Amino acid sequence: MSPQARIAKPAGQLPDSVALTEFLEQPVPPTSLAARYMLVEQASTLLDGLYVHLRLKRAMYATDPIQRLRLLERRLPTLTDLQFHTELSAIFRSVRDLHTTYQLPVHYRGQVAALGILVEHYQDRDGKPRYLATRVHPALQHGSFTAGVEIVEWNGMPIERAVELNAELHAGSNPDARLARGLEALTVRPLGSSPPPDERWVILGYRADDGRAGEMRLPWRVLAPHAQGGRAQDSVSALVLVHGIDTASEAARQLKRRLFAPAKAQRAQAHALDSVLSVRARRIRGRSVGYLRLFSFNISSARRFVEQLSAILSKLPPDGLIVDIRANPGGNIPAAEGALQLLSAHPIEPTRFSLATTPLALELCQSNPEFERWTASIDAAVETGEAYSQPLPLSDPEMLAAGLPRYQGSTVLITDALCYSAADIFAAGFQDNRVGQILGTAERTGAGGANVWSYDLLAMWLPDTLRPLPDGASFRIALRRVTRVRDNIGVPLEDLGVKADQRHDFTRRDITERNQDLLAAAEALV
């Protein structure tokens, strides 16, 4: 029997999807040469004039995106359309900042490439990483290939090496985040901010529970925006001034919920709060504790969210609460800091935000009342030489939670390397204000430390500098950086993240039995 004959193929395919090959063959008007020059020019203006982490990234990663844009400009006439978009995306990924991205033209926007499985890892008793397919869409199950099989090879290479290589292609801000995002992107890739997968299909080598080995060929499929059971990637709170969110991870989160938890996705469409949290009382080691899972802070009204959360917390057991923000991509920053206030009887000191002290940042401050408080310190930087403006808070958590009851019991926070942006800010505030201990499944959180703005929103206030972009392309940029408070005053959140007080490595029981060992470890800290 030939090797090809042993490779099984699924009997069905993901619903509401097209093959990646078919998607790439669809006729799409190429980006003209003039449009390419314009995109490169505006990217350079944006990064050099407003990107708040430029100095940090140059130092930490020895990268110079401005010089790379100059070199790209010289090569524009020789590149194919896909090569151009791939290279421009790679330049933005080189700064390892999920807030700062090139968003591809409208043909790609909101589309997500998926294999239809989820792969998670744990460490065995010898400390060796193991990888399980914890979710397999029913259409893809075939013979022994079902949820729970161990993945041992990926396109002919050991799975550990495949994760490492994939991690280098995605913008994790620290080693834990790179590996976590490399693992996630093995099976789910939003196309709005990264090019399509190079391979058209993946051949998995796996081992079933009974020890039998097998191989499965899974094609990449592309799901359109309307099939994601939620908002498309480019519409995720695009005009909210105080957002901090990784929109690609939010799109992936919505897609995974639709594929693997369709009932929850339907409830989330009917009840907005169900899309961002779940809550219940749990008995762990004979003790009743509250368990609050915050999937996202992607909500429109901070005050309304805090009011609803306060009502929920009042019904939970009073003697202990586990707050779990794993894989939370962020969202509304005041909502995150207001939620934190509900967990403390004392006023929460919020994180601080600064802009780069550039002429374009000063122009933005002078044109937009939202930034008036930062104007004087940026203007003074001509004489003082300061790289960043005065650090000021975005929100007043105590005011957001005014008049609402607070949770009185002890609290522990669970984090991982996929927590990002507003979730990073929530974790930093939790630690800096000594609300409780942090139990991490990775050493640090994902380390997204900024308030992010879209190009279109910036262009409304800087119309003479930022012109309308062609073909529906766009950019997102980290505009105001986050620094921490109290014992960590002045420490930037970007790239450093929040270090857990204690570490818990996933066990097989965690990923097959709903986090039993993780929750037991958390309960011991409450």
PyMOL commands that set and color helices and strands:
alter all, ss='L'
color gray80, all
select helices_A, chain A and resi 3-6+20-25+33-50+54-61+65-78+81-93+138-140+159-167+175-184+225-227+233-235+247-260+262-270+272-275+302-313+333-341+359-367+369-384+397-400+422-432+455-461+470-472+486-488+508-512+516-523
alter helices_A, ss='H'
color red, helices_A
select strands_A, chain A and resi 7-8+17-19+101-103+112-114+117-123+129-136+150-154+157-158+188-190+201-207+213-219+221-223+243-245+277-284+287-294+321-324+330-332+352-354+411-415+437-440+450-454+474-483+502-503
alter strands_A, ss='S'
color yellow, strands_A
deselect
rebuild
show_as cartoon
